[in-house]
Amino acid sequence: MNKKEVAHIRKQFKLDNHLMQIYDILNVYIMKETNEIYHWERSPFGLVDREKQELYMGNFKKLLTGELDHKLFELKFTEETEDQKDPSRVLLHQAIQTGDPEEWQDLMLLLVEKMMADTTYERDTVITFVRGQYYRPTKARNDEAEETGNDEVFGHPFILCSVNSTEKQRKALLFDYVEKEFKYNVIVDPIIKLSTPEEGFFYPSVTDNYSDVNRVLYCTGKSNDPNERFISEVLNAERSVTALEERAIFEDIVKEVAGEQLDSATIAHVYEEIHHVIESHQDEEEPPKLDYTDVERVLTASGVENVTMEAVERAFETIVDDKNYELKAKSVIPKFTSKSIKIDTKVATITISPQDLRYIKQVSFQGKRCIMIEVDEDAVIEGFTLTTETLLEKAE
């Protein structure tokens, strides 16, 4: 599943959209004290108040917002075993095929039981399921579509699950315009935090614009922090490597090959080489990946000394126990946009874009390690221009 496919699905979650139909919605309320279902209700989505529909649509769109391998993870289901009770792949496949709302509801409640097993919720929690169908134009247009200007579309049935916590309303003093008096707010009903879903999933996933019933898209509200229990015990899926973890793998591989210390110019060249790889593949559907031969080329082109193909291959085997492992290029470097690299020191944390690393050096001055930043113009702090001191000349 790529970002274009996720974006297409996400933008369909809006009211009065002929490319999206939601048939039923099931809400399950779980009490934190008892960790049991307090109440559940199912209803046709079309009969839900329009204001509620808008809130749900916003929640579903928020759930599917985020980058792949950061907040969204395409997962493969694990192989089913004889002692595995109600494998989720089977439950979800049955639920996607049935046209009976009650059967779908019962299958979803089985999933809720798996969610509650061996779990203690910190707050009252609402689990929401919807089933529906979205439509996607085919890549080829038929003759009739050419005449009418409309693409031929295929329907893709889906199930979406969103897990949302609740919060108590804050105590407040209200003014009653009619009675002209101040009143204490005594509302005790909890608020369902639909704007911040904690996790959920979308089934089935999509591969080359076709539904893939062997995969599921897991969504988490916290970047690079998937719920491992939800993935393994609820979805019965294989855990995926996060972008943060993959970046750490890349760093360990480079350290294994080049050593612990690199100068800033070399680090900048490494990031630039990988960025060129990303740019050269930006028109392709699949994100570019780096195997050990690509990493060897990147390090050599960046000026790292004594790099050999054999050394990089051994590093892959040492770090990930698989010489054929492929790293996603976008995962191993910070974006060349709003995100920056952090340089941590005891005195301060410096943030700088990867392409500007060449202007940073760690130097020794009067027996102390210092960070030196090359600048083209005067530095300004709180409106004051810093004076230029020739410290290195004094040291001589």
N, C-alpha and C positions, 0 to 999 in steps of 0.2 A: 504494500500500500504506500503510495507516495503522497506528497503534500497537496498535489492538484486534486487527487481523488478525495482526500479528507476535506479540502476546501469546498469542493462541489457539494458534498453531503451536508456540510455545516450550513451553507447558505440557503439550503432548501427549507430549513426550519424557520418558516415565517408563515403568518396567516394568509389565507386566500392565495395560496401558491398551488397552481395546477400540476406542478411537478412533485408534490408531496401530499400523501394522504396518511393520516394517523387514524387508525380504527378504534383502538381501545386504550385506556389508561388504567393502571392499577397502582394505588397508593397503599403502602403498608407502614403503620406507625409502630415503632418499637420503643418500649419504656426502658430507660437505663437502669432503674432500680431492680426490675425483675428480669431484664433481658428477654422479654417475651413480646409477642405481638399483642398490642393493646387494641388495635382496630385496623381493618383493611376494607377497602372499597374499590370496586371496578365499575367503570361506566364508559359508554361510547364517548370518544373525545369530542365528537361534534355536539354533544349535549352539555358539555362543560361551558360555564359562563365565559364569554369572550375575554373578559379581563383576566381570568385564571389561565385561559389558553395562552395569552400573551406572556404571562409570567413563566409558564412551563416552556414555551418556545425559547425564551431568553435563557432559561436554565440549560436546556438541551444544547443550545448553541455554545454556551459558556463551557459546558462539559467537553465539547469537541474542539475547543480553542487551545492552541499550544503547538509546540514543535514536536515532530516525531523523535523518539528516543529521549526527549526531555519530559514531556507531560503525556504524550500519546505513545503507546507501545503496541505494535502488531505482534501478537503472540500465536504460536502454534500450540494446539492441544497436545497433551501428553498421550502416550499410548495407553489404551484402556487395559486394565488388569481384571482378573476374575474377582478379586476381593474388593474392587472399587464399586461403591454403591452409587447408583444414579450419576454416571459420568455427565458432566455439564455439556459436552459436545452432543451427547444423545438427547438430553433434555431440550437444549436450544434448537437442535435440528427438528425435533418433534414439534416444538412450539412454533417454528417458522413455517411449518407445513400445514398445521391444523387451521381450519377455518372456524373452529368452535371457540368462542370467547371463554367459555367456562373451562375447557380443557387447557387453553393457553394460561388462564389464571392459575389453575392448579399446578401447572409446571413451573410457573414463576414463584409460587409459594414454596415449592420444593427448593428452589434456589435460595430463597430467603432463609429457610432452615439451615442451609449450608453456611450462609453468612453469619447466622447467630451462633453456630456451634463453636464452642471454645473461644468466644469473643465477649468482651465486656465493653459496652459503649459508654463513653464518658458523658454523653448527653443523649437526650431523647433523639431518635433518628427516624427519618422518613426515607423509605426506599421506593422509588417510582419506576415503573416499567411502562413502556408504550410499545405497541406493535403497529406497524404501518408499511408503507411502500413508497419509495421514491423512484423517480423516473430519470433516466439518463439518455441523452441522444446517442444514437449509434454513430460510429466514425464515418460510415458511408451514408450518403443521402440517396433515397430512391427517387424515381421520376416524379411521383406524385408530390413528394416533399419539395422538389425543385420548383414545381408549379405553384405550390401554396406558400412557400417560404418557411415551412415548418420542418424540423427534423423528425425522422422516425425515432421513437423512443421505446426503450424496454423498461419494464418494471422490475424493481429489486426489493423484495420483502425484507424487512429488518425488525430487530428488537433492540431497543435502547434501555439501559438501566442507569439511573442516577441515584447516588447516595448522598443525602443532605442532612446535616445536623440541625438542631434547633437552638434557639436562645430565648431566654426570658425577656419580656419587655422591661425597659428601664422605668423606674419610678419617676413620676413627673407630676407637676402641678399644672392643671388645665384651667382655662377661663371659659365659662359657659356664657355665650353671647345672649342666649334667651333669658336665662335666670339672672344674668349679671352677677355672677359670683365665681369665686375660685374653688376648684374641686380637685381632690386628690385622684390621681389615675389608679383605678383599682382593677384594670384589665390584667388577667393572669394567663391568658392563652399564649402559648409559646409561638414564636415566629420561626417559620421554616426558612432557612437561609438558602433560597433558590439562586441567589446571585453568586454563591460560592460553593458549588458541588465539591464534595470531598473525593469522590471516585465514582467509577461506573464503567460501563462497557457498551460497545456497539457491535452487534452481530448480524450477519456475517461480515468479515472484512472484505476488502476488494483487491483483486489482482488483475491488472490490465483491463480495468473497467468491468470486470465480471465478479459476481459474488463468489467468495471463497469460504465455503462452509467449514473448512478445516482450520480456519484462523479466526481470531477475535481481536478487536481493537480495544485495549484496556486504556482507561483514562484516569489520571490522578490529578488532584488539585494542587499538589506540591511538586515543583520541578525536580527531576532526578530523585524522586522519593516514592517509588512504587511500593504498594502494599504487598509484600511477598506472600503473606498468608492468603490474601484475597486471590492472588494469581494462582497459587498452587492448590489450595483447598476448595475455593469456591469455583473458579473457572477451570480448574484442572489443566492448567496450561504451563508451558515452559517459560521460565523467567528470561527476560531480555536484558541485555547489557545497556545501561544508561549512557548518555553522551558523556556525563562526568566520569564514569568508570572507564569508558573507552579512551578518554583523554589521558587518564592516569596510566592506562596500559601503554599508550604511545610514549609517554614520558619515561616510563620504566624501560621500554625497549631502547630509546635513544640513550639513556644513561648506561644501559648494558653495553652499548656499542661504543659510545663516545666518552664515557666517564661522567662524573657528577658535575663537572664545571665546564661551562661554555660562555664565551663572551657574548655581549648583547647583539653585536652585529651578526654573529652566526645564528643566534636564535631568531633574529628578524628575517634572515635569509631562509631559514627553514619554514617559517610561517608563510613567507612570500611564495615559495615554491609550491606549497600545498594549496595556497590560494589560487595560483595559476591553474593547478589541476582542477579545482572546483569551477573556475571560470570557463575552462575549455570544455567542460561537460554540462554547462548550465542549461543547454537546450534538450538534454536527454531526460527521459522519464525517470530512470533509476539514478540515485545519488552515486557519485564516484566513490570508489573504495581503493584502499592502499594495501597491497600485499607486501611481502618482504622485498621483492624486487623494486617496487615503487619507493619504499622507504630507503633502500640503498641508494637509489638515484637521487632522491631528495637530499639526503645527507651529503652525498658526494658533491652535488651541485651547490650546496650551501657552504662548502669549504671545510667540512669536518674531515680531519685527517685520519688516515689509516682505516678507512671504511672498506670492507669487503663484503661480497654477497654472502659468503659463508658465515661471517660474523653476525650479519643481520638475521640470517636464517636461524642461527643458534639462539639469538636473542628472542625471536618469536617462540621457539620451542621452550626456552627457559621461562618466559613470562606468561604465556597463555597455553603452553603445552600443545601447540599446534602450529607447525611452520606454515600451513596454508591459510591461517586466519587472516581475514580481511578487515581492515579498519575503515570505518566511514570517514571520509575526508572532512566533512563538516563537523564531525564530533571532536576532532583532535585539536582544533584551533578555535580561539574566540572569533566572533564575527568581526569583519572589518567595517563595522557600522557603529552602533551605539555602545556595544560592549567593549571593555578594555581589559588589558592585562594588569594584574595587581602586583606591585613590588612591595613586599612586606619588610619593614624594618622595625626595630624597637621604638624608634622616635616617631615614625609616621608611615602611612601607607600611601604609596604613589600609584596612581592609575594612568595608564598610557595606552594608546592604540598600538596594535602589533606592528604596523608599518613604521612607527616612530621609535621602535626599540633601538635602532642604530644610533640614536642620539643620546643613549644612556650608557654610562660606563661606571664600573666600580674601580676606584683608584685608591692608592695609599698616599696619604698626606700627613706629614709630621707624625708618622707611626700609627695613624688611625685610618681605618677603612672609611671611605666616603663615596656617596653616590654623586656623580657628576652628570649634569644634563646640559647638552649643547643647545643654545637658543640663538635665533637670528635677530631677536630684538630685545629691548629691555623688559625685564620681569616686573610685573606690577602686583603689589599686595595691598588690598584695601584702598586702592587709589593712589598709593605711594610707589614711585619708581625706585627700584633697588639700585644702589650704587654698585659700580663694577670694581671688584678688588682683584689685584694680581697676586693671588695667594701663592701660586706655584712659583712665580718669580722670586717672591720673598723666601720661599723655602730653599732656593738655590743659594 
